[in-house]
Amino acid sequence: MPKRPPTLVDPRLATAMSHPTRLHAMKILFERQASPKEIADELEQPVNNVTYHVDVLKKLGCIELVSTEPTRGGRVAKHFYRATRRAYFDADMWDQLNENEKLDVMSTLVSLISQDINEAMATGTFYDPDDNHISRTPIIVDLLGWKEITTILDRASKEVLDVEEAVAARAKDGDIETMHVKVEIIQFRSPSPKSK
């Protein structure tokens, strides 16, 4: 059986993404620049806790400092960060996580997906433009079919990121209108239907 193509280059990302607070912080920092205080306010967590996890992300090279802003009469500086890499696991990196870490990553990602959809529906952006893709496809497969679907979805994820790179290149050359888009792919084994 061929190995799945790697999508995670740096193993430090597995450590970064194995804690829910860091995963939430990374989600925010992929979308915009933010300070630990802003992240803490959004996550409704103590600033010192979020600051600790932001420091971990910085040491791992997953985020970078982009600016500072003086506060409290200039004696203290507010630090603003942004993400430097995408958060993806390949099969080998995923296997390095223990069961609790895997559960933390999965439950946090499902929560983030739910928040993303709720926010888009509440603001009306979910239907604008109205040719977005949404599907639910319950099917029956064997283990080979499962692996084939996984390969298709991995390839789709890579192609989506290729589109983002192409848009970034076009945006540099001219004044084009861009929009924030979230593509959320999920595949899972469901329990067998109960017989009546």
Secondary structure, DSSP 8 states (H G I E B T S, - for coil): ----------THHHHHHTSHHHHHHHHHHHHS-B-HHHHHHHHT--HHHHHHHHHHHHHTTSEEEEEEEEEGGGTEEEEEEEE-S-----HHHHHHS-HHHHHHHHHHHHHHHHHHHHHHHHHTGGGSSTT-----------HHHHHHHHHHHHHHHHHHHHHHHHHHHHHHHS----------------------
